[in-house]
Amino acid sequence: MVGRQGNVLLVNGERLPRLEAPAGGRERWRLLNSANGAYFDVSLPGHSLRVIGWDGGVLPEPYDVDHLLIAPGERYELLVELGGAEGDTIELQTQHYDRGHALPDLGPRPLATFALTAPPANPAPRSPEPRGDVEPLPVTPATPRRSFTLSEEEPAGPADEPRFFINDEAYPDVTRLVVGTGEIEVWEIVNDAEMDHPFHLHGTFFQVLDQPHLGWKDTVNVPRKSTVRIAVDFDNPGLWMYHCHILEHAERGMMGVLQVGEAP
Ligand SMILES: [Cu+2]
């Protein structure tokens, strides 16, 4: 029902790796949640994280957070200042995020340890922060809107499987959406289910509306009983999927088909 959670956390395929980094150094990290169903809410206690990029590239305006929620399939690029002295260790942690269905709070869990080494005697000059070139998509009251309602059905008995739907249809029994190449649309993703679902679109990136940061994404978490609006520029003709990125949910129905342009 909730997707495979697993009971061992891996970073780059390793359990609790110990990494070295020069004290006071600045590093660029790319975080990708490749878990099937687990959410990560990462932090470096005592340090802030500077978000410089998302799934689809570098942001025009970076922003700072003290923890960062990463749903399955999402990617974030960070600049991290590893403040501290030689010999200190800093722990990258994940904490519980309540994504519904009363999953247990296991408290903060370590992901990796950074052991600070002596800073270089002659540090290289810092390169400037990368800045992306992103313009807001031109959304107007005339921009076509579509609505997608995500829902779930718990198994009726022990022999049953849960089922998941978009607009009451379960893949593969779905109506193909057709969009003209170059059309801009606003998609309203309504999560009517009892848990969060990370919505993922293939073939193009989108901008998440109603939130303060501009940038390109292809996966966005839609918290339970809430609505997320995205603006999409369908500039890439072809036949594409959109689905929940918890793969058990896609497998059990929460997936649709989108045709951009002429039928291939
Ligand atoms: Cu889901």
Residues whose N, C-alpha, C, O or C-beta is under 5 A from the ligand:
A	BS01	CU	D196 H197 P198 C244 I246 H249
